[in-house]
Amino acid sequence: MIIIYGTSGCGFCRMAIDKCKKYNLGYEYRDIGYSKWYKEFKKLGVSLNALPQVIIPGMSPGNYNSLNHYIECLLSTMQQYEEGN
């Protein structure tokens, strides 16, 4: 499952959520405006200016662009598989 750390006023955070919904990817959104998620976010050691932070299993924390790259790779893999069958 993908974890998205963000804030309610962050446009890229909203775009990351929408992208996960569009491609039916399991995700959990964690608003760092709440102390529980903020404390967890701080343990990542990234800047508050780097939102959203996207955690994809097996990968280093990344941003919205990292999510896009991950989705592009998934789509490419699916296309190759479909062409092979």
Beta strands, then each sheet from edge to edge (+ up, - down):
strand 1: 2-6
strand 2: 27-31
strand 3: 53-55
sheet 1: 2+ 1+ 3-
end
